[in-house]
Amino acid sequence: MAVTLADVAARAGVSSATVSRVLSGNYPVAGATRSRVLRAVDELEYVVNGPASSLAAASSDLLGILVNDIADPFFGIIAGAVQGELEGRADGPGPRKLAVVCNTGGSPERELTYLTLLQRQRAAAIVLTGGAVEDPQHSAALTTRLRRLAAGGTRIVLCGRPPLDEPTAATGTGAQPSDPQLSGPASSAKPRSAAGDRGPLSAAHDGTRGGVLTVAFDNYGGARELTEHLLALGHRHIGYVAGPAERTTTRHRLEGHRAALAAHGGVTADRAEQLTVHGGGYDRSCGYQGARELLRRAPETTAVLAANDTVALGVCAALREMGLRVPQDVSVAGYDDLPFSVDTSPALTTVRLPLQEAGARAGQLALGTLAPPPGGMATVRHELRLRASTAPPRAGG
């Protein structure tokens, strides 16, 4: 149920008229009273209507897209695909909406702030992209905010992040995602489809999700398959330059990598930890610094998995500076298959995520031009792209 002006007044211990005066800013109100009212507004997450305040049940033609970094091709491709669904239907039967891209910079606080601003504008739909922050307080606040938006009629789609009800690292999870779609059998297994073949996406998950739809990436399965490829080449000293430790994407990919090592045997948990460096971000500089730290810890490393393709560029740069050749001395693999990965020298082995298709599907769900998948979730099918940056280890490696 939506929070009303009367609810705020009751919490602050003032009249509804006083709340209106504080929020309008057109009338003098005592400082202490103003503080109580504003505190009540924050605590109850009361949303003041924006331009549509006179149309209580109406929604705008606004579609919000939240990204961590618009300069990152990963987010740019998804956001462009979402917006393309709006433009592609401008002269057709579909609705016309205005897309607004909100750059959070990876900040949980900004994420919540943008959701509040979009709620005030009565956004018709919101697409949140990229991995989620694994912080219990933020997760609880985000879940409450999104479900309130969904209950108010805003279509909510998560693209590239797990559903709201997935346990976080802080609340405890197993060594791999519990859904068979995500953990799957070995690398060649294909996800099941509960509604027939739908191209690169397959429906998954039964059950309700509070009106929030999800287009998820199989980060666990992709990283496991990539590590299995390096093990099959003969590598036994495999380093990992991971992304920010508090992100779901980082955890899932790292869990998949370590599951492959554990299944193969011969690598202890302590050894796997020694060969893991958290770069702190998903950019080139983090890959560069991470690779130097990794080789300092374990100079015998013969292969490096990077958090993504951009991080892999930094890894390759650091290896070159240290006089090491790719792949003759050290193999390097990325993740995502961003457009530049095929043009690097050598071309980068990576895991392809169909970002364009996933973004388009998220846009269709947000517009309501595509029926929701069973259970409200669809999982992206990844594909291993083998290129020249990986090879068997050097003799004695």
C-alpha positions as CSV (number, residue, x, y, z in Angstrom):
1,M,0.0,0.0,0.0
2,A,1.3,3.5,-0.9
3,V,2.4,5.8,1.9
4,T,0.1,8.8,2.2
5,L,0.5,12.3,3.4
6,A,-1.5,11.4,6.5
7,D,0.9,8.6,7.3
8,V,3.8,11.1,7.2
9,A,1.8,13.5,9.4
10,A,1.1,10.7,12.0
11,R,4.7,9.6,12.1
12,A,5.9,13.2,12.6
13,G,3.2,14.1,15.0
14,V,1.9,17.1,13.0
15,S,-1.0,17.9,10.8
16,S,-1.3,17.0,7.1
17,A,-1.3,20.7,6.4
18,T,2.0,21.1,8.1
19,V,3.5,18.3,6.0
20,S,2.2,19.9,2.9
21,R,3.8,23.2,3.9
22,V,7.2,21.6,4.6
23,L,7.2,19.7,1.2
24,S,6.0,22.7,-0.8
25,G,8.6,25.1,0.8
26,N,6.2,28.0,0.4
27,Y,5.4,28.6,4.0
28,P,7.6,29.2,7.1
29,V,7.8,26.2,9.4
30,A,9.8,25.9,12.6
31,G,13.2,24.2,12.1
32,A,12.5,21.3,14.6
33,T,9.1,20.6,13.0
34,R,10.6,20.6,9.5
35,S,13.3,18.2,10.6
36,R,10.7,15.8,12.1
37,V,8.6,15.9,8.9
38,L,11.6,15.3,6.6
39,R,12.8,12.4,8.9
40,A,9.3,10.9,8.6
41,V,9.4,11.2,4.8
42,D,12.8,9.4,4.7
43,E,11.7,6.7,7.1
44,L,8.5,5.9,5.3
45,E,10.0,6.5,1.8
46,Y,7.2,8.8,1.0
47,V,7.3,9.9,-2.6
48,V,6.1,13.4,-3.6
49,N,4.4,13.3,-6.9
50,G,6.2,14.9,-9.8
51,P,4.7,16.4,-12.9
52,A,1.8,13.9,-12.7
53,S,0.7,14.9,-9.2
54,S,-2.7,15.8,-10.4
55,L,-3.2,12.4,-12.0
56,A,-2.8,10.0,-9.1
57,A,-3.3,6.8,-11.1
58,A,-1.4,7.8,-14.2
59,S,2.1,6.9,-15.2
60,S,4.5,8.8,-17.5
61,D,6.1,7.8,-20.7
62,L,9.4,7.5,-18.9
63,L,11.6,4.4,-18.9
64,G,14.6,4.5,-16.6
65,I,17.8,2.4,-17.2
66,L,20.3,2.1,-14.3
67,V,23.9,1.3,-15.2
68,N,27.1,1.2,-13.2
69,D,29.3,2.9,-15.8
70,I,27.9,4.1,-19.1
71,A,31.5,4.3,-20.5
72,D,31.8,0.5,-20.0
73,P,30.8,-1.2,-23.3
74,F,29.1,-3.9,-21.3
75,F,26.5,-1.4,-20.0
76,G,26.4,0.7,-23.1
77,I,25.4,-2.3,-25.2
78,I,22.7,-3.3,-22.9
79,A,21.3,0.2,-22.5
80,G,21.4,0.8,-26.2
81,A,19.5,-2.5,-26.8
82,V,16.8,-1.5,-24.3
83,Q,16.4,1.9,-25.8
84,G,16.4,0.4,-29.3
85,E,13.2,-1.5,-28.4
86,L,11.5,1.9,-27.7
87,E,12.7,3.5,-31.0
88,G,12.0,0.4,-33.0
89,R,8.3,0.6,-32.1
90,A,7.9,4.4,-32.5
91,D,5.9,4.1,-35.7
92,G,4.4,0.7,-34.9
93,P,1.8,-0.7,-32.6
94,G,4.0,-0.6,-29.5
95,P,4.1,2.3,-27.0
96,R,6.4,5.3,-27.3
97,K,8.6,6.0,-24.2
98,L,11.4,8.2,-23.3
99,A,14.5,6.4,-22.0
100,V,16.6,8.0,-19.3
101,V,20.0,6.4,-18.5
102,C,21.0,6.8,-14.9
103,N,24.8,6.3,-14.2
104,T,25.2,5.1,-10.6
105,G,29.0,4.8,-10.7
106,G,28.5,1.6,-8.8
107,S,27.2,3.4,-5.7
108,P,24.4,1.7,-3.8
109,E,23.3,5.0,-2.5
110,R,22.9,6.5,-5.9
111,E,21.0,3.4,-7.1
112,L,18.4,4.0,-4.4
113,T,18.4,7.7,-5.1
114,Y,17.7,7.3,-8.8
115,L,14.9,4.8,-8.0
116,T,13.3,7.4,-5.8
117,L,13.6,10.1,-8.5
118,L,12.1,7.8,-11.1
119,Q,9.3,6.9,-8.7
120,R,8.5,10.6,-8.3
121,Q,8.3,10.9,-12.1
122,R,6.0,7.9,-12.1
123,A,8.2,6.0,-14.5
124,A,6.4,3.4,-16.5
125,A,9.3,1.0,-16.3
126,I,12.8,0.6,-14.9
127,V,15.6,-1.7,-16.0
128,L,18.5,-2.3,-13.6
129,T,21.6,-3.7,-15.2
130,G,24.8,-5.4,-14.0
131,G,25.6,-7.2,-10.8
132,A,24.1,-6.4,-7.4
133,V,25.9,-5.2,-4.3
134,E,26.0,-7.9,-1.7
135,D,25.2,-5.9,1.4
136,P,22.2,-7.0,3.5
137,Q,21.0,-3.5,4.4
138,H,21.2,-2.3,0.8
139,S,19.6,-5.5,-0.5
140,A,16.7,-5.1,1.9
141,A,16.2,-1.5,1.0
142,L,16.4,-2.2,-2.7
143,T,14.0,-5.1,-2.5
144,T,11.5,-3.0,-0.6
145,R,11.8,-0.1,-3.1
146,L,11.5,-2.3,-6.2
147,R,8.5,-4.2,-4.9
148,R,6.8,-1.0,-3.9
149,L,7.4,0.4,-7.4
150,A,6.1,-2.8,-9.0
151,A,3.0,-2.7,-6.7
152,G,2.4,0.8,-8.0
153,G,2.3,-0.3,-11.6
154,T,5.9,0.3,-12.7
155,R,7.4,-2.6,-14.6
156,I,10.7,-3.7,-13.1
157,V,13.3,-5.7,-15.0
158,L,16.7,-6.9,-13.7
159,C,19.1,-7.5,-16.5
160,G,22.4,-9.1,-15.8
161,R,21.8,-9.5,-12.0
162,P,20.3,-12.3,-10.0
163,P,16.6,-12.2,-8.8
164,L,15.7,-10.4,-5.6
165,D,15.2,-13.6,-3.7
166,E,18.6,-15.1,-4.3
167,P,20.6,-15.5,-1.1
168,T,23.7,-13.3,-0.9
169,A,27.2,-14.2,0.3
170,A,26.4,-12.4,3.5
171,T,23.4,-14.6,4.2
172,G,25.1,-17.8,3.1
173,T,25.1,-19.8,-0.1
174,G,26.5,-23.0,-1.3
175,A,29.5,-23.4,-3.5
176,Q,27.3,-22.9,-6.5
177,P,23.9,-21.4,-7.4
178,S,21.1,-23.7,-6.3
179,D,19.2,-23.5,-9.6
180,P,20.0,-26.3,-12.0
181,Q,19.8,-23.9,-14.9
182,L,22.8,-22.0,-13.4
183,S,24.9,-24.7,-11.9
184,G,24.1,-27.2,-14.7
185,P,26.0,-30.3,-15.5
186,A,29.4,-30.0,-17.2
187,S,30.4,-27.3,-19.6
188,S,28.5,-28.7,-22.7
189,A,25.1,-28.8,-21.0
190,K,22.4,-26.6,-22.4
191,P,19.8,-24.8,-20.3
192,R,16.3,-26.3,-20.3
193,S,13.5,-24.3,-21.8
194,A,10.1,-24.5,-20.1
195,A,8.5,-22.8,-23.0
196,G,10.3,-24.0,-26.1
197,D,13.3,-22.5,-27.8
198,R,13.4,-18.8,-27.4
199,G,16.7,-18.0,-29.1
200,P,19.5,-17.1,-26.7
201,L,17.3,-17.0,-23.7
202,S,15.5,-19.9,-22.0
203,A,12.7,-19.6,-19.4
204,A,13.5,-20.7,-15.9
205,H,12.3,-20.7,-12.3
206,D,8.8,-21.3,-11.2
207,G,7.3,-19.2,-8.4
208,T,6.5,-15.6,-7.9
209,R,9.1,-12.8,-7.6
210,G,7.0,-9.9,-6.3
211,G,6.3,-8.5,-9.8
212,V,10.0,-8.1,-10.6
213,L,11.2,-9.8,-13.8
214,T,14.8,-11.0,-14.3
215,V,17.0,-11.6,-17.3
216,A,20.0,-13.3,-15.6
217,F,23.5,-14.2,-16.8
218,D,25.0,-17.7,-16.1
219,N,28.2,-16.2,-14.7
220,Y,28.9,-19.4,-12.6
221,G,28.5,-21.7,-15.6
222,G,30.6,-19.6,-18.0
223,A,33.5,-19.2,-15.6
224,R,33.5,-22.9,-14.8
225,E,33.6,-23.8,-18.5
226,L,36.4,-21.3,-19.1
227,T,38.5,-22.8,-16.3
228,E,37.8,-26.3,-17.6
229,H,39.2,-25.2,-21.0
230,L,42.4,-24.1,-19.4
231,L,42.7,-27.3,-17.3
232,A,42.2,-29.4,-20.5
233,L,45.0,-27.5,-22.1
234,G,47.2,-28.7,-19.3
235,H,47.4,-25.6,-17.0
236,R,47.7,-26.3,-13.3
237,H,48.8,-22.8,-12.0
238,I,45.8,-20.8,-13.0
239,G,45.5,-17.3,-11.5
240,Y,42.3,-15.2,-11.3
241,V,42.1,-11.4,-11.4
242,A,38.6,-10.9,-10.0
243,G,36.3,-7.9,-9.8
244,P,35.0,-6.1,-6.7
245,A,34.5,-8.6,-3.9
246,E,31.1,-7.2,-3.0
247,R,29.4,-7.8,-6.4
248,T,27.3,-10.8,-7.2
249,T,28.9,-11.1,-10.7
250,T,32.3,-11.4,-9.0
251,R,31.1,-14.1,-6.6
252,H,29.3,-16.2,-9.2
253,R,32.3,-16.2,-11.6
254,L,34.8,-16.9,-8.9
255,E,32.6,-19.8,-7.6
256,G,32.4,-21.3,-11.1
257,H,36.2,-21.0,-11.5
258,R,36.9,-22.7,-8.1
259,A,34.2,-25.4,-8.7
260,A,36.1,-26.4,-11.9
261,L,39.4,-26.5,-9.9
262,A,37.8,-28.6,-7.1
263,A,36.3,-31.0,-9.6
264,H,39.6,-31.5,-11.3
265,G,41.5,-32.0,-8.0
266,G,45.0,-31.1,-7.0
267,V,44.3,-27.5,-6.0
268,T,43.6,-26.8,-2.3
269,A,41.4,-24.0,-1.1
270,D,44.4,-22.1,0.2
271,R,46.2,-22.4,-3.1
272,A,43.1,-21.1,-5.0
273,E,43.0,-18.2,-2.6
274,Q,46.7,-17.4,-3.2
275,L,46.1,-17.4,-6.9
276,T,43.1,-15.0,-6.6
277,V,43.5,-11.2,-6.7
278,H,40.6,-8.8,-6.3
279,G,41.3,-5.9,-8.6
280,G,38.7,-3.7,-7.0
281,G,37.0,-2.8,-10.3
282,Y,36.3,-3.9,-13.8
283,D,38.7,-1.6,-15.7
284,R,42.0,-1.9,-17.4
285,S,44.0,-0.5,-14.5
286,C,42.6,-3.1,-12.1
287,G,43.7,-5.8,-14.5
288,Y,47.2,-4.3,-14.8
289,Q,47.7,-4.0,-11.0
290,G,46.1,-7.3,-10.4
291,A,48.3,-9.2,-12.8
292,R,51.5,-7.7,-11.3
293,E,50.3,-8.7,-7.8
294,L,49.4,-12.2,-9.0
295,L,52.8,-12.8,-10.6
296,R,54.5,-11.4,-7.5
297,R,52.7,-14.0,-5.3
298,A,53.0,-16.9,-7.8
299,P,55.6,-16.3,-10.5
300,E,54.9,-19.9,-11.7
301,T,51.5,-18.9,-13.0
302,T,50.9,-20.1,-16.5
303,A,47.3,-18.8,-17.1
304,V,45.2,-15.9,-15.9
305,L,41.5,-15.6,-16.0
306,A,40.3,-12.0,-15.9
307,A,37.0,-10.6,-14.4
308,N,36.0,-9.4,-17.9
309,D,37.6,-8.5,-21.2
310,T,38.6,-5.0,-20.2
311,V,40.4,-6.3,-17.1
312,A,42.1,-8.8,-19.5
313,L,43.5,-5.9,-21.5
314,G,45.3,-4.7,-18.3
315,V,46.5,-8.2,-17.6
316,C,48.1,-8.5,-21.0
317,A,49.7,-5.0,-20.7
318,A,51.3,-6.0,-17.3
319,L,52.6,-9.3,-18.8
320,R,54.2,-7.5,-21.7
321,E,55.9,-5.1,-19.4
322,M,57.3,-8.1,-17.4
323,G,58.7,-9.6,-20.6
324,L,56.1,-12.4,-20.8
325,R,54.4,-13.4,-24.0
326,V,50.7,-14.2,-24.4
327,P,50.1,-17.1,-24.8
328,Q,53.6,-18.6,-25.1
329,D,54.5,-17.8,-21.5
330,V,51.1,-17.0,-19.9
331,S,47.6,-17.7,-21.4
332,V,45.0,-15.0,-20.8
333,A,41.2,-15.3,-20.9
334,G,38.4,-12.7,-20.4
335,Y,34.7,-12.7,-20.1
336,D,31.7,-11.0,-21.9
337,D,33.1,-11.0,-25.5
338,L,33.0,-7.3,-25.8
339,P,33.5,-6.0,-29.4
340,F,37.2,-5.2,-29.1
341,S,38.1,-8.7,-27.8
342,V,38.4,-10.2,-31.3
343,D,40.8,-7.4,-32.4
344,T,43.3,-7.6,-29.6
345,S,46.7,-9.1,-30.3
346,P,46.5,-12.0,-29.8
347,A,42.7,-12.3,-30.1
348,L,41.2,-12.9,-26.7
349,T,39.6,-16.2,-25.5
350,T,36.5,-15.3,-23.6
351,V,32.9,-16.2,-22.7
352,R,30.3,-14.6,-24.9
353,L,27.2,-13.2,-23.3
354,P,24.6,-12.1,-25.8
355,L,24.4,-8.6,-24.4
356,Q,22.4,-7.1,-27.3
357,E,19.8,-9.9,-27.2
358,A,19.5,-9.7,-23.4
359,G,19.1,-6.0,-23.4
360,A,16.4,-6.2,-26.1
361,R,14.6,-8.9,-24.1
362,A,14.7,-6.7,-21.0
363,G,13.4,-3.8,-23.1
364,Q,10.5,-5.9,-24.4
365,L,9.6,-7.0,-20.9
366,A,9.8,-3.5,-19.6
367,L,7.5,-2.3,-22.4
368,G,5.1,-5.1,-21.9
369,T,5.4,-6.2,-25.5
370,L,6.7,-9.6,-24.5
371,A,5.0,-12.0,-22.1
372,P,6.9,-12.6,-18.9
373,P,8.8,-16.0,-18.8
374,P,7.5,-18.7,-16.4
375,G,8.3,-17.7,-12.8
376,G,9.5,-14.3,-14.0
377,M,13.0,-15.3,-14.9
378,A,15.0,-16.1,-18.1
379,T,18.6,-17.2,-18.1
380,V,21.1,-16.1,-20.8
381,R,23.0,-18.9,-22.6
382,H,26.7,-18.2,-22.7
383,E,29.2,-19.4,-25.3
384,L,32.9,-20.1,-25.0
385,R,34.9,-18.3,-27.7
386,L,38.3,-19.9,-28.1
387,R,40.9,-17.6,-29.7
388,A,44.7,-17.2,-29.8
389,S,45.3,-15.9,-26.2
390,T,45.2,-19.4,-24.7
391,A,47.4,-22.3,-25.5
392,P,49.0,-25.3,-23.7
393,P,51.5,-24.2,-21.0
394,R,55.2,-23.9,-21.7
395,A,57.3,-27.0,-21.1
396,G,57.7,-27.5,-17.4
397,G,54.8,-25.1,-16.6
